Amino acid sequence: MSAPVLDDQQRRKRRLIIAFTATSLVIAILAGIGIYGLITGPTPHAPSETTLPGSASTSPPPSEKPGEPKLPRLARTNDPEVYVRSVAEALFTWDTFTLLTASDHRAVLVEDADPSGTETPGLIADLDGYFPSASTWRVLAEYRTRQSIKIDRIFIPTQWDEAVTASGGQIAEGTYAYTVEGTRVREGVWYDDPVDSAHAVAFTVFVSCEPVFDRCYLLRLSELDNPLR
């Protein structure tokens, strides 16, 4: 009896499953040197919460109205570095003084999650370490807080090259890890005076592009400030 013939889509799905099984084994080996966030998802910590001074009692003047929402999609591209840059900007560019919420910003990234669905639950957990909670978002909105990122560099970390080598060819071609280093900038208003803060950030973005998929998609994120190096 002959073996069943797999179509292209089935072959791609099987290859993706095999690749991430192998990747999980490699990551487990390397977990002790700082990449356990890929497995467990990051834990929210101080940089994702309020960094501007003061209490929630000061609110914007009632005459001002929040701006209109406008969120771009992630880049539709097969260039992984261009794609990772758009992921970084989507993660760190937001304005609480709009009609948008943190959930709206998260949705842009979840929309581009692993089409097979394998990595989507992990990605959703990863995002908890990057966006303020709903309650913190409301506090930040009272100070008209907006955030952006200044990217210093995007590069393939040595630890990823080591992981690819250790996998023995089981990591699918087109699967990449890029580490992003930059500065997160927050600006807002405190008693009618403009204030700002800056904080260095680093994280790793795991993506899959051709030939696994027809374009790049977001797989997972490392723990914030605990990237592959």
Kinemage of the C-alpha trace (Angstrom):
@kinemage 1
@onewidth
@group {chain A} dominant
@subgroup {mainchain}
@vectorlist {calphas} color= white
{ca met a 1} P 0.000 0.000 0.000
{ca ser a 2} L 1.501 3.310 -1.052
{ca ala a 3} L 1.973 6.206 1.416
{ca pro a 4} L -0.526 9.075 1.179
{ca val a 5} L 0.562 12.042 -0.926
{ca leu a 6} L 0.788 15.346 0.989
{ca asp a 7} L -0.119 18.600 -0.742
{ca asp a 8} L 2.027 21.739 -0.360
{ca gln a 9} L -0.005 23.126 2.539
{ca gln a 10} L 0.212 19.863 4.502
{ca arg a 11} L 3.953 19.662 3.899
{ca arg a 12} L 4.432 23.229 5.140
{ca lys a 13} L 2.397 22.576 8.279
{ca arg a 14} L 4.326 19.369 9.014
{ca arg a 15} L 7.645 21.151 8.485
{ca leu a 16} L 6.597 23.992 10.818
{ca ile a 17} L 5.608 21.536 13.557
{ca ile a 18} L 8.903 19.652 13.213
{ca ala a 19} L 10.851 22.914 13.226
{ca phe a 20} L 9.318 24.215 16.409
{ca thr a 21} L 9.626 20.877 18.163
{ca ala a 22} L 13.343 20.988 17.436
{ca thr a 23} L 13.512 24.648 18.412
{ca ser a 24} L 11.866 23.910 21.760
{ca leu a 25} L 14.527 21.328 22.536
{ca val a 26} L 17.310 23.752 21.660
{ca ile a 27} L 15.697 26.520 23.688
{ca ala a 28} L 15.365 24.203 26.679
{ca ile a 29} L 19.113 23.566 26.494
{ca leu a 30} L 19.880 27.290 26.259
{ca ala a 31} L 17.300 28.377 28.842
{ca gly a 32} L 19.921 28.863 31.534
{ca ile a 33} L 21.558 31.681 29.587
{ca gly a 34} L 18.588 33.980 29.355
{ca ile a 35} L 15.989 32.893 26.807
{ca tyr a 36} L 13.451 31.186 29.043
{ca gly a 37} L 10.953 33.927 28.193
{ca leu a 38} L 10.345 32.247 24.841
{ca ile a 39} L 9.024 29.197 26.671
{ca thr a 40} L 7.115 30.668 29.599
{ca gly a 41} L 6.164 34.100 28.289
{ca pro a 42} L 7.394 37.255 30.027
{ca thr a 43} L 6.210 38.491 33.396
{ca pro a 44} L 4.943 42.090 33.415
{ca his a 45} L 7.317 44.375 35.285
{ca ala a 46} L 7.937 48.007 36.040
{ca pro a 47} L 8.810 49.309 32.540
{ca ser a 48} L 5.351 48.271 31.286
{ca glu a 49} L 3.589 50.210 34.037
{ca thr a 50} L 3.308 53.902 34.836
{ca thr a 51} L 6.653 55.712 34.695
{ca leu a 52} L 5.438 59.299 34.829
{ca pro a 53} L 5.195 60.814 38.325
{ca gly a 54} L 2.047 61.715 40.202
{ca ser a 55} L -1.371 60.292 41.032
{ca ala a 56} L -4.505 59.620 39.009
{ca ser a 57} L -6.217 62.728 40.366
{ca thr a 58} L -4.946 65.082 37.649
{ca ser a 59} L -6.998 64.788 34.463
{ca pro a 60} L -6.794 66.564 31.087
{ca pro a 61} L -8.765 69.775 30.602
{ca pro a 62} L -12.378 68.875 29.694
{ca ser a 63} L -12.230 71.041 26.578
{ca glu a 64} L -9.754 68.666 24.926
{ca lys a 65} L -10.916 65.537 23.146
{ca pro a 66} L -8.938 62.362 22.439
{ca gly a 67} L -7.544 61.982 18.953
{ca glu a 68} L -8.996 59.713 16.291
{ca pro a 69} L -7.685 56.125 16.192
{ca lys a 70} L -5.323 55.120 13.415
{ca leu a 71} L -3.294 51.930 13.595
{ca pro a 72} L -1.193 50.693 10.683
{ca arg a 73} L -0.865 46.978 10.032
{ca leu a 74} L 2.456 45.232 10.258
{ca ala a 75} L 4.554 45.322 7.097
{ca arg a 76} L 3.484 42.837 4.430
{ca thr a 77} L 6.930 41.703 3.346
{ca asn a 78} L 9.312 38.795 3.023
{ca asp a 79} L 12.217 40.856 4.330
{ca pro a 80} L 12.524 39.682 7.969
{ca glu a 81} L 14.471 42.736 9.142
{ca val a 82} L 11.910 45.146 7.699
{ca tyr a 83} L 9.170 43.062 9.285
{ca val a 84} L 10.845 42.991 12.703
{ca arg a 85} L 11.208 46.768 12.610
{ca ser a 86} L 7.465 47.120 12.040
{ca val a 87} L 6.822 44.716 14.936
{ca ala a 88} L 9.036 46.810 17.223
{ca glu a 89} L 7.221 49.995 16.249
{ca ala a 90} L 3.819 48.376 16.803
{ca leu a 91} L 4.907 47.141 20.225
{ca phe a 92} L 6.165 50.493 21.479
{ca thr a 93} L 4.248 53.181 19.607
{ca trp a 94} L 1.001 54.179 21.267
{ca asp a 95} L -0.890 57.166 22.597
{ca thr a 96} L -3.299 56.795 25.519
{ca phe a 97} L -4.983 60.108 24.690
{ca thr a 98} L -6.998 58.563 21.860
{ca leu a 99} L -10.069 56.373 21.562
{ca leu a 100} L -7.813 53.325 21.254
{ca thr a 101} L -7.005 50.890 24.050
{ca ala a 102} L -4.060 48.629 24.787
{ca ser a 103} L -6.158 45.751 23.444
{ca asp a 104} L -6.452 47.519 20.078
{ca his a 105} L -2.678 47.747 19.829
{ca arg a 106} L -2.237 44.116 20.858
{ca ala a 107} L -4.728 43.091 18.176
{ca val a 108} L -2.448 44.436 15.428
{ca leu a 109} L 0.236 41.971 16.515
{ca val a 110} L -2.082 39.037 17.184
{ca glu a 111} L -3.563 39.529 13.704
{ca asp a 112} L -0.163 38.570 12.301
{ca ala a 113} L 0.372 35.557 14.572
{ca asp a 114} L 1.491 32.122 13.352
{ca pro a 115} L -1.141 31.113 10.721
{ca ser a 116} L -0.995 27.498 11.916
{ca gly a 117} L -2.068 28.650 15.393
{ca thr a 118} L 0.699 26.690 17.129
{ca glu a 119} L 2.506 29.702 18.570
{ca thr a 120} L -0.478 32.037 19.011
{ca pro a 121} L -1.243 31.270 22.705
{ca gly a 122} L 2.408 31.836 23.569
{ca leu a 123} L 2.497 35.116 21.657
{ca ile a 124} L -0.594 36.370 23.487
{ca ala a 125} L 1.137 35.606 26.793
{ca asp a 126} L 4.333 37.303 25.568
{ca leu a 127} L 2.458 40.532 24.856
{ca asp a 128} L 1.472 40.864 28.525
{ca gly a 129} L 5.039 41.956 29.227
{ca tyr a 130} L 4.976 44.744 26.635
{ca phe a 131} L 1.663 46.570 27.034
{ca pro a 132} L 0.228 48.285 30.124
{ca ser a 133} L -2.764 46.633 31.772
{ca ala a 134} L -6.198 48.174 31.163
{ca ser a 135} L -6.139 49.901 34.562
{ca thr a 136} L -2.641 51.302 34.018
{ca trp a 137} L -3.650 52.485 30.537
{ca arg a 138} L -6.465 54.528 32.093
{ca val a 139} L -4.051 56.116 34.568
{ca leu a 140} L -1.592 56.942 31.784
{ca ala a 141} L -4.430 58.477 29.762
{ca glu a 142} L -5.022 61.020 32.507
{ca tyr a 143} L -1.535 62.360 31.803
{ca arg a 144} L -1.956 62.160 28.016
{ca thr a 145} L 0.912 59.684 27.915
{ca arg a 146} L 2.284 58.648 24.541
{ca gln a 147} L 5.140 56.290 23.802
{ca ser a 148} L 7.567 55.697 20.959
{ca ile a 149} L 10.780 53.802 20.332
{ca lys a 150} L 14.102 54.910 18.900
{ca ile a 151} L 15.684 51.812 17.377
{ca asp a 152} L 19.462 51.660 17.615
{ca arg a 153} L 20.055 48.351 15.887
{ca ile a 154} L 18.405 45.132 14.726
{ca phe a 155} L 20.586 42.044 14.388
{ca ile a 156} L 20.567 38.242 14.332
{ca pro a 157} L 21.962 37.189 17.724
{ca thr a 158} L 24.819 34.706 18.065
{ca gln a 159} L 22.666 32.515 20.308
{ca trp a 160} L 20.184 32.049 17.475
{ca asp a 161} L 22.933 30.982 15.093
{ca glu a 162} L 24.021 28.478 17.754
{ca ala a 163} L 20.455 27.227 18.110
{ca val a 164} L 20.117 26.753 14.356
{ca thr a 165} L 23.382 24.794 14.283
{ca ala a 166} L 22.375 22.675 17.276
{ca ser a 167} L 19.039 21.802 15.667
{ca gly a 168} L 20.806 19.779 12.977
{ca gly a 169} L 18.854 21.354 10.157
{ca gln a 170} L 15.438 20.893 11.801
{ca ile a 171} L 14.694 24.622 12.075
{ca ala a 172} L 12.821 25.436 8.901
{ca glu a 173} L 14.431 27.707 6.363
{ca gly a 174} L 12.799 31.109 6.651
{ca thr a 175} L 12.566 31.063 10.460
{ca tyr a 176} L 14.487 33.948 12.041
{ca ala a 177} L 15.278 35.542 15.374
{ca tyr a 178} L 16.236 39.227 15.471
{ca thr a 179} L 17.214 41.141 18.575
{ca val a 180} L 16.159 44.782 18.758
{ca glu a 181} L 17.977 47.339 20.898
{ca gly a 182} L 16.684 50.853 21.377
{ca thr a 183} L 15.232 53.472 23.690
{ca arg a 184} L 11.614 53.617 24.793
{ca val a 185} L 10.465 57.234 25.154
{ca arg a 186} L 7.369 58.320 27.048
{ca glu a 187} L 5.943 61.836 26.980
{ca gly a 188} L 3.025 63.281 28.871
{ca val a 189} L 1.654 66.212 30.887
{ca trp a 190} L 2.049 66.756 34.624
{ca tyr a 191} L 0.188 69.789 36.050
{ca asp a 192} L 0.068 71.287 32.554
{ca asp a 193} L 3.846 70.921 32.127
{ca pro a 194} L 5.308 68.514 29.574
{ca val a 195} L 7.357 65.653 31.042
{ca asp a 196} L 9.198 62.767 29.482
{ca ser a 197} L 11.194 59.683 30.388
{ca ala a 198} L 13.560 57.396 28.468
{ca his a 199} L 14.420 53.771 29.133
{ca ala a 200} L 16.752 51.446 27.215
{ca val a 201} L 14.993 48.309 25.972
{ca ala a 202} L 16.092 45.100 24.270
{ca phe a 203} L 14.087 42.101 23.095
{ca thr a 204} L 14.102 39.329 20.508
{ca val a 205} L 11.452 38.823 17.837
{ca phe a 206} L 10.918 35.359 16.310
{ca val a 207} L 9.408 35.381 12.828
{ca ser a 208} L 8.739 32.978 9.987
{ca cys a 209} L 8.869 34.034 6.333
{ca glu a 210} L 9.196 32.278 2.958
{ca pro a 211} L 9.298 29.395 2.246
{ca val a 212} L 7.361 28.440 5.390
{ca phe a 213} L 4.670 31.041 4.635
{ca asp a 214} L 3.962 33.333 1.701
{ca arg a 215} L 5.209 36.327 3.743
{ca cys a 216} L 6.600 37.052 7.212
{ca tyr a 217} L 4.492 36.341 10.297
{ca leu a 218} L 5.114 36.931 13.990
{ca leu a 219} L 5.774 33.792 16.055
{ca arg a 220} L 6.982 34.759 19.534
{ca leu a 221} L 8.695 37.478 21.585
{ca ser a 222} L 11.392 37.068 24.195
{ca glu a 223} L 10.959 38.462 27.667
{ca leu a 224} L 11.404 42.240 27.553
{ca asp a 225} L 15.002 43.196 28.417
{ca asn a 226} L 16.021 39.528 28.313
{ca pro a 227} L 16.874 39.028 24.637
{ca leu a 228} L 19.077 36.578 22.809
{ca arg a 229} L 22.557 37.967 22.410
